[in-house]
C-alpha cells in the first residue's frame, strides 16, 4: 500500500466508520501528505468493486498520455469528449475516447483471430496501468466500455458469461491516481499534468454545482465549506438490467483550502439504499473534512 496508516489516521477512520450504518457496504480511503509521503486510512482498500464512472479518470490520463506520445492525434472532438467524459460523465464521450486510444470499435460479434486481436487492443486500457507497477492495481480492470444497460455482441462476450471481466477498481487505485497526478510521479509532462488537473476541477459555487449531472451536490463535495477547491470524478449506477453492475455510488475527490493540507478521499458504496441516497456522501465528505482538520 502506497500510504502509511498512522495511529491518528486509524483512529479517525474508525470514528468515521462508527457513524456509518452499513460499513460492510462502504469502502473508504483517506489520505494527505505527511513528512515522508502519503499518510491516511483504508477500509476495504484492496477489494475490487464495480467502479461505475470512476474509470473515466483513468481514461482521461490514458488519452492525454496517448496524445503526448503521438499515439493519438489531438483534435477538437477528442478535447470535447475528454471534457464531457469528466464534466458530465458522458458514456458516449467515454466510449469515443476508448475507441481512439485502443484503435477498436464495439458491439457486433467477432470470431476467431479477429476477436482475439480486438481483445488484445482493448486490453491496452489495462496494460498502461499494469506497467505503472502499483500494488493497488491488483484486481483492477477498466477495459469494458461504459453502458447504460446490458451488453451485446463482442462487448457481452468480452465481459464474460459470469461477468468475470467486468470493470473493477480497488478503492486504493483511484486514491493513488489522484496522489500521483498532484503529488507523485505520474509519467506526464508538467503541462499535460496541469491539463488533467484542470479537467478534473469542479466549482462547488459555480452555476452547475446544483445539477446532479455535475456530480458535486450529491457526492463528497456537496456539503463542504465555501473556501475549498475540489477536483473529483464520481460514478453512479441505478438498475442497469445486470445485477453485477447495479446499485453503486462512488466518488474520488481531492480537497484543498487555504491553510490546510490537501485531502484525498475515495468512497465506494454498494446497495440500492445508498445508490439512491442523496445525502450520505455529502455528509460523509463534510465529516471527514472537519475531522481531518483536528489531526
Order of alpha helices (4+ residues) and beta strands (2+ residues): alpha-beta-beta-alpha-alpha-alpha-alpha-alpha-alpha-alpha-alpha-beta-beta-beta-beta-alpha-alpha
